[in-house]
Amino acid sequence: MFIAHMKKEKLPNKLAIFPLSNFIIFPRTTVPLNIFEPRYIDMINDCMKSNKLVGMIQPNTTKNKDENISKLHQIGCMGKISSFKETEDNRYLIELKGLIRFKIIKEILSDKKYRQFEITFENFYDDLEDKKEDIKFSDLELIFRDLKNLFEKRGFIINWKGLEKQSLDETINALAMASPFTVEEKQVLLEAKNLDTRKTKIAEILTTYSFDQFDNTTIQ
C-alpha cells in the first residue's frame, strides 16, 4: 500500500522542475530515474539537501519550436526522492514516489542551472487522501481485458497479479503511466480530476485504439 508522507500544510509553494519529454509520473506510483545531465545533478543535490521534492512535467512540444526555452504543460506531478545511489561514473540513480499533482503559476528567475517555478496544489489535494472510491475491480474487467491486449500487441510485459494486490487508485495510475498511450493521451489522464474520470478516459482512449486496429484490418 502506498502511503503519502506529505501533509497539505507542508506542501511547498515553489519547486525545482524536471521537464522530461515522453515521461509522466502519476500520484501513488514509483519510478526509477537515471540522472546524468550536470544541471539535473545540481538539482538533485539541492533537493537532497532540502525536502527531496522534485516536480516532473512534460515539455509542451506544440508551442516551443521557435524558442530557446521550452514551454511546459501547466499540470505536472510532484514526487519525493525515496531512493538515491551514486554510480562510479558520477550519475545518480534515484527512485521518485509520485505524491500530488500541481499547476504552474510562474517561473522563478534565479542563478540555478535548472528551472524553478511557483506552483499551486489547489484542486489536487485529494491526491494525498486515502479515500474510498466507488469503483470496484469488477468495474474494470473490460478495461483490463482491452489493456492486456494492447500491452501484449506492443510487447509490454505487466505483472497483472501484482497489480491486483494494490489499491485501485495505485493500479489505475500505474497502468496509465506504463501504458503504450501517446504522451498527449497520458497528459489527459494526468489532468483528469479524479480516479473515476481517469478510468473513463482510459476506456475512451482504448476505444480509439480498437477502432484503429479495426480500420487497419478493413483497409487490408
N, C-alpha and C positions, 0 to 999 in steps of 0.2 A: 504493500500500500504506500502510495506517495504521500508524504507529509510536507506541506508548505511551511517552512520555518520563517515566516515573514508576517508581521502584523501591519495592519493598514497604517497605523500612525508612524511606523518606522520606514515607510517607503520613501525613497529619495525624490528630490524634485529636479535633479539633473543626473545625467547618465552618460557614461562612455559608450559610444555606439560602434558596433562592428557591422558594417554594411557588406554582407556576404551574398554574392549572386547565387541563384539556384539553391538557396538553403533557407529553410524556415524552421524555427523551433516553436513548439506549442507548449502551453502550460501543462504541467504534470507529465512531462516527458524528459528523458535524459539523453543527451547526445555527446559523442566524443568529438573533439576538435584538435586539429594539428596546427599550431601557431608557429609561423616561421618568418613572416614579414617583420622587419625591425620596428615599425610603428605600432604593430599589434603586440609585439613582445613588450614594448614600453607600456602599452595599455594594460596588459595582463599583470605586469609588475606593479603598476599603480593600483589596480583593482585588488590584488592580493594584499597590499598594504592597508587597504581601507575596508570596504564592505563586501568584496568579492562579487560584486554585481556587474553584469555586462548586458547591454541592450543589443539584441540581434534584430536586424531589419533588412528588408530587400531593397536594393537599388531600384529606382523606377526607370527602367531602361527605355521606356517610350518617350521620355522627356529630356534625356541628358546628352543627346548626340552632339550638340554644339557647345557643350560646357565642359570646363576642366574638372569641376567638382560635381559628382553625380547627385542628382536629386534622388530622394528616398521616398518610399511609400510612407504614408502617415502612421500606419499601425505596425508595431513590432512586438516582440516578447522579451521581457527581462528574464535573465537566468542568473543563477548563483553557481560559482565555481565550486564543485563538490569534490573534485579530484585534480591534483596537479603533479606533473612529473617533468623534469628537465632531461633532455636527451644529450648524448655526447656531442652531437653537432649543434648544440645550442637552440634546439627547437623546444617548444612547450607542448606537452600532450595533456589536455585538460578534459574534464567532463563537466558539462553545463546542465543544470537542472532548471527547466522552464518553470517560472513561478507565476507571472502575471503579465498580461498584455499592457501596452502603453500607447499613447498617442504623442507624436512630436508637436511641441509648441513652437520652439525656435532654436536655431543653432547658437551655441555659446562660443564666442571668439576667444581663443587662448593661444599660448605658445606651444601647446601639445602637438605632436605629430599626428595623433588620431583625433577624431571628431567627437565633440560632446554636445549634448542637446538638453535644453529644458524640456521636461516631459510631464504628462499628466496621466494618472491611472483612473481618472473618473470614467465611469461606465464599465470598468473591468474588475471592480472589487470582488465580484462573485468568483473570479478565478482562484481566490485564496480560500474560499469557503468549501468545507466538506458538507455538501448538502445532498439530500435525496433527490434524484431525478425521477420523472415519471416513466422514463424509458426502461425497458427490460431487454435482456439479451435476446429473448424470443422476438422482439420487435425488429431486431437487426439481422435475422436469419437470411432474408433476401439480399440485403446489402452485403453481408459476409459472403454469401454464395457468389455474387457478381464480382466482389473484390478479389476473392480467391481465384476466380477465372482470369481476371485481368492481371493479377500478380503473376500467375503461372505463365500466361502468354508472354509476359515481358521478362520472364526469367527471375523474378523476385522470389526470395525464399523467406517465409514468415513462420514463426513458431506460434501457430494458432492456439494450441493447447495452453501455452504460456500466457497468451493474451487473455484467455477466458478466466484466468486466475486473478487478473487485475480488476480494479473498479471500472465501471462503464465509461467514465469520462477519460480515464487513462487509456483505455482501449481505443475509443473513438479518436482521441488526439494522436495516439501513436500511429494508427492506421492512416490518418490524414497526413501526418508528417512523412511517413515512409512510402506512401502510395506513389505510383508512377504517373500521377497527375502533373499537369504543367505548373510552372511557377505561379502563373496568374490564377489558376484554379486553387492552388494551395493558399494564396493570399486571400482569396474569397473565403476559404474555410477558416483561416485565422481570424478574419474580421467578423465572422458570424457571431451574433450576440450571445447565444448560449448553446448548450450541448444539443438541444432538440433541433435548433436551426442548423447546426453543423451537420447533424445526421441527415436532415432533409437535403442540404446542399450536396452532401456526398452522393445521395441517391440520384439527385438531378444530374450531377456530373457523370455518374455511371451510366445513366440513360443515354447521354450523348456518345459515350464510348461504344455502347451496344449498337447504337444507330450507325456509327461509323463502320463498325465491323459488318453489319448487315448490308450497308450501302456498298462496301467494297465487294462483298460476295455477289451482289446483283450485277455490278458492273462486269465482273469476270464472267 
